[in-house]
Amino acid sequence: MMRRALGAVGIGVAAAALVLSVAAPASAHSALLSSTPAEGETLAELPAEFSVTMNESLLGGAGDAAFALRVRDADGLYYGDGCLTIVDATVSTPSAIGAAGDYVLEWQVVSADGHPVGGEIPFTWTGGATAEGTAQPATCGGEVPETTTPDAGGGHHDASASEIPISDVLWIVGAVLAVAAAVTVALIATRRPRR
């Protein structure tokens, strides 16, 4: 009996390790090679477009909804029209930005093997505003979200400040799936056969 219990525990641990080892490489199928702007860069002049370039060609046929490239300021406001261009290993979007300050370029791509990969690239802008920020990211060709207006305290009202970054969502989903698979394998292994 003790031997059977130890065997079941061993199978459960092995299954969990297998699931986690498979999930970890899935997050590294495509790796970020370069970006405009580069991480931590200070921009005084606005480039024609913001972009990320990966180490392998992207799955362009995955549909635009699977890709994201958007600029967010420190107040949580978004800039840009949401339109993307995907060529080989590069995703780009026309540049738009607000007043001088700290920004993040959020990105998500789908690697050639179908796995989503994403992250954030912090940068600083020292120039003037070229666009007004919106509380929600724009959808290419869709209706432009309403621009925000300062509230009585001089700040911005931002409905999206509590949004979870794309990369965090990917890790949370992967962890939940890994735990569910490990629990299922452990339950199957410890189930007593009927006599």
Secondary structure by P-SEA (a helix, b strand, c coil): caaaaaaaaaaaaaaaaaaaaaaaaaacccccccccccccccccccccccccccccccccccccccbbbbccccccccccccbbbbcccbbbbbbbbccbbbbbbcccccccccccccccccccccccccbbbbcccccccccccbbbbbcccccccccccccccaaaaaaaaaaaaaaaaaaaaaaaaaccccc
